[in-house]
Amino acid sequence: MATTPHRIAALLLCTTAGACSGAGYAEMVAGLNPISYWRLGETIGLTACDEMGVSDGLYISGLTLGVVGPIDGNTAAEFDGFLAHAAIGHDDAYLLDAGAVSMWFKAHDARSRQELFSKDSTNYDTGGHLTIMLKNTHAEVRIQSTTTSYWLESANFDVMEWNHLLLTFGPAGVQLYINGELEDTDPYTGGLGATSGGIGNHEPIVLGANAWQSNNLVAIPLKDYFKGQLDEVFILDYQPNESQIANMASPTGDAGGDTIRIFQWQTVPPVNKN
């Protein structure tokens, strides 16, 4: 004899940060409303696609695409340390008085200097120049007004391991985070726009090389090429909060939260009892 179908309450355990969606890293970033988002997950071609459609980049010389990255379901780009870089055109959306730059990196060696992100050129120009670099096993940042360079430095990071780097700037000052931990701060409140003291930074963005000796408004010449892998680079137009910072530094996009219990009714098929 078979019993009639019945319903049971199934217990789902979720976190407040990720709910029950399992949405993943890209969905977390999309929820932050980035200005631009380069996943660097292409496997062929020369275009580093901006998921937000603001400014696609161009892969130039010596990159290997489709390598294993820190995020499940998405690959990373590998730079050879000689000429490989990605060049991204300027957009006025990047003239930010407050913002953040986030990325994952995996350095293959501890050379004296190699650059991750450079929106820069020779001299101070119209303000707002920014370069994010690695020096041996430390991350360093230089951000400029029209007259002054401000420097930040991290403690040691692990070579040949994936690390998350976040730089924030604006009214709360400049902060450098590695793997979700605050490493250094500066009270400077300028950004990439008019708060730098001029009309702001109109230089292109270079991933994987140093542009601070380049000519104005072009990405040549370059130096200090990065040897390693980059992934999930994005720009925000605000300074994120602690919870958002923790999620950025988690490969799942979910640093955890309070566990909540949700009961969901499910229909169970009849059970034969013969």
N, C-alpha and C positions, 0 to 999 in steps of 0.2 A: 504494500500500500504506500502511496506517495502523499506526503503532507502538502498543504497549499503553500504557495510562495509567501515569504514573509520578509520583513524589512529589519535591518539591524543598523545601529549607529556605529559608523566607522570613525575611528579617531585619527585625525590628521595632525601631525606636529609640524608647525611652521615657525618661522621667525618673523618678527615685525619688520626686519630690514628687507627680507626677500619675499615675504608672504609665502604663498604656496605655488608661485608661478614658475620657479626655476628659470627665470628669464635670462640670466647670464650677464656677462660683463657689458656687452654692447647695449643691452637694454638699460642697464644702470647708467651708462654714459649718456644715452639718449635722454634719460630722465633728468639729467643735469642741464639740458638745453645748451650744449656747447656751440660756440661760434663756428669752429671747424673741428673735424674729427678724421684723422688719417689712421685707419686700422693697420695699414701696411701688410694686409693679408693677401695681396695679389700673388698669383702663382706664375703668371706670364705677363708680358707687356712692359711698357715704359711709364705707365701712369699710376701715380700714388693717389688713389681716389679720395676726395674729401666727401665723407658721408653726408655733410651738410650742404654740399653744392656751392660752397663759397670760392674755394681755390684749390683745384687739383694740383698735385706736384708731378715733377718729372724725375724718374730714376735715371741717374747718369753714371755710367762706367763702373764695372766691378762689383755690382750687387748680385746676391743670390736670393731669389724670392722663394717663398713656400717652405721655409725652414720651420722647425718646431718652435713655437712660442710659449709664453707663460699661460695663455688663455686657451682652454679647451675649445676646439671647433674653429680656431682661427690661427693662421700661420703668421710668421714674422719675416722681416727683411734683414739680411746679413750684409754688412759693409766690410770691405776688404782691408781698410786701413791705409790705402794708397791713393786712390782717386774717387772711390765710390761715395756718392752723396745723393740727396734728393733736394731739388730746388722747387720752391713754392712761391708763386707770385704774391706780392702785397695786395691786400684789400683794405679799404678804409675801416672795415669792421674790426681790424686789429689795432686801431688807435685807441687803446683801452687805458682809462685812468685807474681802473681796478680790474683784476683778472687773475688767471692761473694758467699754468702750462703743466700738463701731466704726461708722463710717458713711462714705459717699461724699457729697461736696458740690460744687456748682458755683455760686459766687457770681456774680451778674449785675452787681454794682457793689461799690465799696469804701467803703460808707457807714461812719459813725463807729462804729456798733455794730449788730449783728444776730445773733440767737441761732439756734443749730442744735438744741440739746437742753437742756431745763431741767426739772429735778426739784427744785423750789425753792419758797420762799415768803418772806414778810417775816420778818426777824430770824433768829436761829439756831435757835430752837425746840428740837427734840429731836435735833438733829445730823444730819449726813450730806447736807446740801443740795449740789446739784451743778448747775452751769450751764456749758455749752460754747458759746462765742460766737466771732464774727468781729469784729475791730476794725480798720477800714481793710483792710489786706492781711495782717493777722496773725490767727492763731487764739489765743484765750485761754480759760483754764479757771479757774473758781472752785469749790473744794470746801471745805466747812466742817465743823469740829467744833462742839460746843455753845458755843464761846467765841471761835474764831479762823477767819479766812478765809485760805486758802492759794491762791496764784495761780501759774499757769504761762502762758507765752507762746511762740509759735513765731516763726520768721523769716517772711519774706514768702512768700505763696503766690500762684499765678497766678489772677487773676480771669478769668471766662469759660472756665475749664478745669476738668475734673474732678480733684478731689484726694481722697485718702483720709486720714481722721483717726481716730486711735486714742488713747483715754485708758485707762491702766491704774492701778489703785490697790490698796493692800494692804500686806502685810509688806515688800515690796521698795520701798515708797515710791510716789509718784505720778509717772507718766511720760506725756508728750505726744509723740505721733508724727505726722508729716505725710508721707504717701507713703512709709511704711516707715522714715523717718529719725527718730531720736530728737532732739527739738527742745528739750525742757526737762524738768527733774526737780525733785522736792521730797522731802525725807526723811520727810515726814508719812506715817504708816502707818495712819491711820484710813480708814474706808470709808463706806458708806451705812447700815451697821447699828450695832451697839452699840459698835464700836471708835471711833465718832465722839464718844463720851462720854455719849450719852443712849440712848434706845430706838431711834433711827435715823429715817430719812427715810420718812414715809408719804405724801408728796405725790404727786399725779399727775405723769406725764411729759408735757411739751409739746414737740413738734417744730416748729421754725420760729418761735418767739417766746420772750420772756423772762418767766418766772414769779416772779422773785425779789421782786416787790412784790405778789404775789397774796395773797389771804386763805388761811388755813390749810385744807388738804385740798381746795381747789378751784382750778381753772385760770383764775381771774379775780381782778383785772384783769391784762392782759398788755401788753407793750410790746416795742419793738425787733424788729419782725417781719423775717423773713428774705426777701430777694428773690433767688431762685435755685432750684436743684433739689437734692433729697435722694434718696438711694437706699441700699438694703441696710443698714439700721440693725439692730444686734443687741447683746445684752448677754451677757457671759460671767460665770461665778461663780468665776473664777480669773484670774491674771495670765499671759498667753500667753508662750511662748518666742520666740526670734528667728525660727525657721523659720515658725512660725504667723503672726507679725507680717508677715513678708515675703509670705506667701501672701494675707493679708487685703488687702494693698496692691496686689495684682496683679489686673487685671480678669478674668483667666482663673481666678483662685484657685490658680494654680500659678506660684510665683516661680522655678521651675527647680530642678534638682538634678543629681546626677551622672547622666550618660547611661549606661544599661545596655542590653545587647544581649540580645534574646530571639529564639531561633530557633524558628519554628513550622512544622511540616510541613504542606504544602498539596498537594492532588492536582491535577495538571495534566492536562487532557484529551489524548487521542491527537492526534498531528500526522500529517496525510496527506502522504506522500512519493510522489507519482505522477510 
